[in-house]
């Protein structure tokens, strides 16, 4: 009777089981990493190298399964090939995403900043509806909206500016904008870090986005990324001959 040395030459059934487990593990670990790990990271940050190492490990598992399956039944090989192809595809995508985000991080930060302004505007509108169609007092607007949002103050922070400055709020309110002001009047805009800041063009800054521009929220609710050359076109006060807009509840 032919006896197998369990340490040096495992029987085909054992080899098949072990290699099959490696192949299946590489597939599931790759999928789990792709679905779960990015959710644990800030959406504006690129994929760090430690996450890429995860998929390299999954790829090595699949390669080990393929190499170990040479002398075992062929049923293991397709799973090993699937694991290799899956993890190679994930690695290529994650590497591309990392490179793109590293090369153009300001795009992601800009979108997050615009989302902040829209969320702050929702809070201002809710305050107006509850207080006889008036906006929050300019010298208290952060305090008032902060009570509405609770302890989470992320809406007040521009992530692009936060890389260099840990200020509490990177936005200011235009005190000359009222609910019935024209729709193209500036309501909120980017500024240096502070709290309850209000004013006009003297507070507007383009430094938060590396001098490329600043996000501005207008009275009608739309947000624009204004370049420095277009700053003089912003309207901070209604003209004397402009008709005020009706405010709907």
Secondary structure as GFF3:
##gff-version 3
##sequence-region A 1 249
A	DSSP	alpha_helix	12	36	.	.	.	ID=ss1
A	DSSP	three_ten_helix	37	40	.	.	.	ID=ss2
A	DSSP	alpha_helix	49	68	.	.	.	ID=ss3
A	DSSP	three_ten_helix	74	76	.	.	.	ID=ss4
A	DSSP	alpha_helix	77	103	.	.	.	ID=ss5
A	DSSP	alpha_helix	105	130	.	.	.	ID=ss6
A	DSSP	alpha_helix	141	149	.	.	.	ID=ss7
A	DSSP	three_ten_helix	154	156	.	.	.	ID=ss8
A	DSSP	alpha_helix	159	162	.	.	.	ID=ss9
A	DSSP	beta_strand	169	173	.	.	.	ID=ss10
A	DSSP	beta_strand	186	194	.	.	.	ID=ss11
A	DSSP	three_ten_helix	201	203	.	.	.	ID=ss12
A	DSSP	three_ten_helix	207	209	.	.	.	ID=ss13
A	DSSP	beta_strand	214	218	.	.	.	ID=ss14
A	DSSP	beta_strand	223	226	.	.	.	ID=ss15
A	DSSP	three_ten_helix	228	233	.	.	.	ID=ss16
###
